[in-house]
Amino acid sequence: MELLQRFKKNWAEKAFAADDQTTLLAVSGGVDSMAMAHLFLKAGLKFAIAHCNFQLRGAEADGDEELVRSWAQQHGVSFHYIRFDTQLKSEEWKKGIQETARILRYDWLDSICEEHKYARLATAHHANDNAETLLMNLFKGTGMAGLHGIPVQNDRIIRPLLFAAKQEVLEYAQAENITWREDASNTKDDYLRNAVRLNLIPAIDKHFPNVVQQLSDSISRFAEAEVLYKRAIEEERKKLLEKRGSDYYIPVLKLKHRKPLNTICYELCSPFGFTSAQVPHILQLMDSESGHYISSPSHRIIRNRNFLIITTVPAQQADLILIEGFPCTIETEHHKFHFSIEKKPEKIIADNTIALIDMKRVVLPLVLRKWRIGDYFYPLGMGMKKKKISRYFIDQKVPIHEKERAWVLESDKRIAWVAGMRLDERFKITDHTQEVLRVTLKN
């Protein structure tokens, strides 16, 4: 069956879009995307074309733009284009050229779809791209989720050529006399995908002929197996992950008895940026002392008594805030503080998230800040016994991640409250108190 018939059959089976809906095609000018545009035209589907000029290849990139524009005009197809200063954005964002280009491309394409109410965004990924993605994910150790390759549909984005091999697309373009332009960078193996395409796939094909089709068949089976796999992992998450505020607690003893332990551990932790290579180190934490931890770019897993605690890495932020009047609300990365003046309540309810401070003791401006080594206060109920905050944390068995997030409220260089934990004896309500400063903490 020739490619056009297979394309129509695949489109009907996948039901990508209704007959009256328009699909936006991302067309670079290369053979794959030009062939895709031709297939849409021959199949009688409603479509528009979008082209990105990343201005990285000078006159060559301009030639790509002109080819796509001319093709769209020749066939009466709506044409959208944009030019990016990709190099400048790469330096500004401190990201690689490829990643920068991908972000710019998809953000712009998404905005065009929104503006013109296009139902779908089609890219020209084919079976070879899928095979390359599978191999890269396999070697990176991405786990089961990486074995399904490139999804046929991901929200608005569709890949209507994913069923076809590169050679089929090329032969179709040649048979239909489709004009396209070659990107010289595709012949270099500087980038990982190009290296896999130019070196690895041909080497495998020598020993396993028709490797792309074989891998495509495997991808379909992996995708179906992943459905069952995800159900099982979700059950493990429900049993092992307990959310407390913004943190997740995993009971060590429960985790130790789960099988297969390595796989479960990886699936629990990978959503927080941890890699398969870190799994042995995470497992070692189960037998470590409290306070030991391992980090990903965004999170840490901390051993704290009977738990592994998954918490965010502390961000750099202002650690001192002046408060010069009430009412007011202050937000930090992990907390929200609300300050208000009230009459002395008739009944005081013990609640560590609320501080009731005698207004007579308040000297403005108050200082809300991160605690520091050397800080001390007089914990309420301890008979004016001075205690360092660091020692107080140890006595109260405060986990390391909570210590790092701890704030104190200071009045006239005296700590009035270790936020969310204990008021200072010197600032408590007495029989002579008339007005109180109520400070409420929310995580």
Sequence and secondary structure as in RCSB ss.txt:
>XXXX:A:sequence
MELLQRFKKNWAEKAFAADDQTTLLAVSGGVDSMAMAHLFLKAGLKFAIAHCNFQLRGAEADGDEELVRSWAQQH
GVSFHYIRFDTQLKSEEWKKGIQETARILRYDWLDSICEEHKYARLATAHHANDNAETLLMNLFKGTGMAGLHGI
PVQNDRIIRPLLFAAKQEVLEYAQAENITWREDASNTKDDYLRNAVRLNLIPAIDKHFPNVVQQLSDSISRFAEA
EVLYKRAIEEERKKLLEKRGSDYYIPVLKLKHRKPLNTICYELCSPFGFTSAQVPHILQLMDSESGHYISSPSHR
IIRNRNFLIITTVPAQQADLILIEGFPCTIETEHHKFHFSIEKKPEKIIADNTIALIDMKRVVLPLVLRKWRIGD
YFYPLGMGMKKKKISRYFIDQKVPIHEKERAWVLESDKRIAWVAGMRLDERFKITDHTQEVLRVTLKN
>XXXX:A:secstr
  HHHHHHHHHHHHT S TT  EEEE  SSHHHHHHHHHHHHHT  EEEEEEE  SSTHHHHHHHHHHHHHHHHT
T  EEEEE  HHHHHHHHT  HHHHHHHHHHHHHHHHHHHHT SEEE    HHHHHHHHHHHHHHT  GGGGG S
 SEETTEE TTTTS HHHHHHHHHHTT      GGGG   SHHHHIIIIIHHHHHHHSTTHHHHHHHHHHHHHHH
HHHHHHHHHHHHHHH EEETTEEEEEHHHHHT SSHHHHHHHHHGGGT  GGGHHHHHHHTTS TT EEE SSEE
EEEETTEEEEEE       EEEE SSSEEEE SS EEEEEEEE  SS    TTEEEEEGGG  SSEEEEE  TT 
EE BTTSSS  EEHHHHHHHTT  HHHHHT EEEEETTEEEEETTTEEBGGG   TT  EEEEEEEE 
